[in-house]
Amino acid sequence: MNMQINEFLSNLTAFFAFFAVSAVLTIAFTLIYWRITKHDEFKLIKEKSTAAAIAFSGSLIGFALPLVSVMVNSNKIIEMILWGGVAMIVQIGVYFFVRWPMPRISERIEENEIAAGIWLGAASLAGGMLNAASMTP
């Protein structure tokens, strides 16, 4: 019984470490992404913009998926930090990639055009899924 408690406490410590680092990475991603996009996600979401909520949710989940992949496949926080940096670059790259065929995507999201939000959100999810799958051995 004592051994089980010790193992649980050891695992709990790792849980808190991974959870805290992933939370900090997610906050950093959110702030960086918010600064890079031409539209203000937080303002638009507060104003009940469905398009902005869909687009931002997709990019946030697309960022989190690679972190999940690292947590499942590694026991090293430094790897999660490094792959978190890669995930940020991928998500920012997806935003610029999506702007290529739709250069006014930010303006369209500001106008609450749902199709633009879905396009950016789906592309962000796809980028995150491919990123996460590429990290597995």
Order of alpha helices (4+ residues) and beta strands (2+ residues): alpha-alpha-alpha-alpha-alpha-alpha
